[in-house]
Every structure is written in C-alpha cells, then in structure tokens.
Amino acid sequence: MNQPPRIHPSAIVEPGVEIGEGTAVWDHAHLRAGARVGRGCIIGEKSYLAPGVVVGDLVKLNACVYLCAGVTLEEGCMVAAHTVFTNDLTPRATDPELTRLLDSGPGPSTLRTTMRRGATIGANATIGPGIELGAYCMVGMGSVVTRDVPAFGLVVGNPARLVGLVDRRGRRIWRSEDGRLPADGTRIDCDHDGELIVSDGRVNWLAPDGTQPGGKA
C-alpha cells in the first residue's frame, strides 16, 4: 500500500506543489508553488523550497535549509542544517536609480545549480550560483562553494578546496595535497565496494564486478 505524504499542520504547502509518497514535511517548512519533491524524503523544519525547485527521491533536508529558484537535487542527497543555496552573481534590491524594488523571482541573471545523486553538504555551508556538485561528493561543514565539485570529491573551507576523494559510504580514500584530482588513469580501491577511476579529469565509479559504471561526474 502506498504511504501518503506526512505534512505538519504548521507547514505551508502552496497549491501546485508535488510531493511523493512517504515524504515527511516538518513544522514551519515552506514549499512554494511549482516545487517538486520525490518519494521517501524528509523536508526539515523551517526549510524553504522556492518555486520550481526539484528534489529527487530519498533526499534528506535537515532544519532551515534554503533552496532558491533554479536548484535541483537528484536522488539520495543529504543537505545538513542551515545550508543556503544562491542563484544570482549580481544581486541588487533596486534599479540603479534606487527608485523601485526589483522583482524577487527568477530572471535573466538566475543561474541553475545541480546536486548530483548521493552527494552530501555539511551544516552551515553556502553554495554559490551556477554550481554542479558531483555524484557522491561531500562538502564539509561551513564551506563556501564557489566552483564545481567533482564526483566523489571532498571539499572544505572558504572558498572550498579539494582535499581528497570519498567512496560511496563517505569515507575518505584518497588525500589531495595540492587541490587537484589524481592523474588520469589512477584507480583507487573502495574497500570491497568497487573502485574509482580517473579519466579525462573526471571521476567514475565501477562496481566490484567491473561491469556496472555509476556515479559519473
């Protein structure tokens, strides 16, 4: 039997929002018209989903997460508390003459950000506009991300820099000393969970049988 979504009475879910079966929306969350949330998700208390935001299946948003317009989270992502996404490189409140407020909705300068499957963002992180967070990557708590993060990459700091690679379980399996990926052709064992292979500056995962690629950047 399908399990209907569970929505706290204090949550604001505007008309036109799509919520998958088994998803829980906690207190004082605000889901704007046009947002889409998959099945089996957790939308934490006081989180905000702007119009048009897309959240895949089995995604966990902790408390007070801000997803602005243009953000897509693929399946299996985790976003820890107080993480903020941004979407505009040139934000202004008014026109140049300071005579009128500008519209707060998406416009020509709105940039899209995508968080690929299985990725994790630690608490209090800020994600800049127009960013791609690769599959299964991990962003350390408090980081400010200003550029793309490779699949399985571990980044920390302000601005965030690459300090290693993690496996699908989130364990660091390779350490970067210079903020760069390993050389093309490098193969890194994932301790009975396949291996990572670097090719053309991208990190790919191969299953233990070597025949099922997944988690591409």
C-alpha positions in Angstrom: 0.0 0.0 0.0 1.3 3.5 -0.9 2.1 5.7 2.1 0.8 9.2 1.7 3.0 12.2 2.5 3.0 13.4 6.1 2.7 17.2 6.3 2.9 19.0 9.7 -0.1 21.3 10.3 2.2 24.3 10.5 3.9 23.7 7.2 3.0 25.9 4.2 2.5 23.9 1.1 1.2 26.1 -1.8 -1.1 24.9 -4.5 0.7 23.2 -7.3 3.4 21.5 -5.2 4.1 17.9 -6.0 5.1 15.6 -3.0 5.9 11.9 -3.4 4.6 9.1 -1.3 6.2 8.5 2.1 7.7 12.0 2.2 7.6 13.9 5.6 7.4 17.7 5.6 8.1 19.0 9.1 7.0 22.1 11.0 7.1 25.5 9.5 8.6 24.4 6.2 7.5 26.4 3.2 7.1 24.8 -0.2 6.3 27.3 -3.0 4.1 26.7 -5.9 5.7 24.5 -8.6 8.2 22.8 -6.3 8.5 19.1 -6.8 9.6 16.6 -4.1 10.1 12.9 -4.7 9.2 9.9 -2.6 10.6 9.0 0.8 12.1 12.4 1.5 12.5 14.4 4.7 11.9 18.2 4.5 13.2 19.5 7.8 11.6 22.2 9.9 11.8 25.8 8.7 13.2 24.7 5.3 12.3 26.7 2.2 11.8 25.4 -1.3 11.4 28.2 -3.9 9.1 27.9 -7.0 10.4 25.3 -9.4 12.9 23.6 -7.1 13.2 19.9 -7.9 14.1 17.4 -5.1 14.6 13.7 -6.1 13.7 10.5 -4.2 15.2 9.7 -0.8 16.6 13.2 -0.1 17.1 14.4 3.4 17.0 18.1 4.2 17.8 19.0 7.8 16.3 22.1 9.5 16.5 25.5 8.0 17.7 24.6 4.5 17.2 27.3 1.8 16.7 26.1 -1.7 16.4 29.0 -4.1 14.9 29.0 -7.6 17.0 27.0 -10.1 18.1 24.3 -7.7 17.8 20.6 -8.5 18.7 17.8 -6.1 19.0 14.4 -7.5 18.1 11.2 -5.6 19.8 10.3 -2.4 21.2 13.7 -1.5 21.7 15.0 2.1 21.7 18.7 2.9 22.5 19.5 6.6 21.1 22.2 8.7 21.3 25.9 7.7 22.7 25.3 4.3 22.0 28.1 1.8 21.9 27.9 -2.0 22.3 31.1 -4.0 21.4 31.8 -7.7 22.5 35.3 -8.7 26.0 36.7 -9.3 24.8 40.3 -9.4 22.0 40.7 -6.8 20.5 44.1 -6.2 17.5 45.2 -4.3 16.5 48.1 -6.6 17.1 49.6 -10.0 20.3 51.7 -10.5 18.4 54.9 -9.6 17.1 53.4 -6.4 13.6 54.3 -7.3 11.9 50.9 -7.2 12.4 47.4 -5.8 13.3 44.7 -8.3 11.2 41.5 -8.6 12.5 38.7 -6.4 11.6 36.0 -8.8 13.9 34.3 -11.3 15.2 36.5 -14.1 17.8 36.6 -16.8 20.7 36.5 -14.3 19.3 33.5 -12.4 21.8 30.6 -12.6 21.0 26.9 -12.1 22.7 24.6 -9.6 22.5 20.8 -9.6 23.4 18.5 -6.8 24.0 15.0 -8.3 22.9 11.7 -6.8 24.2 10.6 -3.4 26.0 13.9 -2.6 26.2 15.4 0.9 26.5 19.0 2.2 27.5 19.7 5.8 25.9 22.1 8.1 26.1 25.9 7.6 27.5 25.6 4.1 26.9 28.2 1.3 26.6 27.1 -2.3 27.3 29.7 -4.9 25.2 30.1 -8.1 25.6 28.0 -11.2 27.4 25.2 -9.4 27.4 21.5 -10.1 28.1 19.2 -7.1 29.2 15.8 -8.5 27.7 12.5 -7.6 28.6 11.3 -4.0 30.7 14.3 -3.4 31.0 15.7 0.2 31.0 19.4 1.2 32.5 20.0 4.7 30.5 22.0 7.3 30.8 25.7 7.0 32.3 25.6 3.5 31.6 28.3 0.8 31.5 26.6 -2.6 32.3 28.9 -5.5 33.1 26.3 -8.2 32.1 22.9 -9.4 32.9 19.9 -7.2 33.9 16.7 -8.9 32.1 13.4 -8.3 33.3 11.8 -5.1 35.3 15.0 -4.3 35.7 16.1 -0.7 35.9 19.9 -0.3 36.3 22.1 2.7 36.9 25.8 3.6 36.2 29.3 2.3 36.5 29.2 -0.6 36.0 25.4 -0.7 39.0 23.5 -2.0 39.5 19.8 -2.9 41.2 17.9 -0.1 40.5 14.3 -1.2 38.1 11.8 -2.6 35.5 9.8 -0.7 33.8 6.5 -1.5 30.0 5.9 -1.7 29.9 5.5 2.1 31.5 8.9 2.6 34.9 7.6 3.8 38.0 9.4 2.6 40.0 7.1 0.4 42.5 9.5 -1.2 44.1 12.7 0.1 44.9 15.7 -2.2 47.9 17.8 -1.3 47.5 20.5 -4.0 43.7 20.8 -4.5 43.8 18.7 -7.7 42.4 15.4 -8.7 44.7 12.4 -9.2 46.3 11.9 -12.6 44.3 10.3 -15.4 44.4 6.6 -15.2 44.6 6.5 -11.4 42.5 3.7 -9.9 41.5 3.9 -6.2 40.2 0.9 -4.3 36.9 1.4 -2.4 37.4 -1.4 0.1 35.0 -4.1 -1.3 32.8 -1.5 -3.0 34.4 -1.3 -6.4 36.9 1.4 -7.3 37.2 5.0 -8.5 38.8 5.6 -11.9 40.0 9.0 -13.0 39.7 9.6 -16.8 39.7 12.9 -18.7 39.7 14.8 -15.5 36.5 13.1 -14.3 36.0 10.5 -11.5 33.9 7.5 -12.2 32.9 4.5 -10.1 33.0 0.9 -11.1 31.1 -1.8 -9.3 33.0 -4.7 -7.8 32.4 -6.8 -10.9 33.8 -4.1 -13.1 30.8 -4.0 -15.4 28.4 -1.5 -13.9 29.7 2.1 -14.1 27.9 4.6 -12.0 28.3 7.8 -10.1 29.7 9.7 -13.0 30.6 13.4 -12.6 
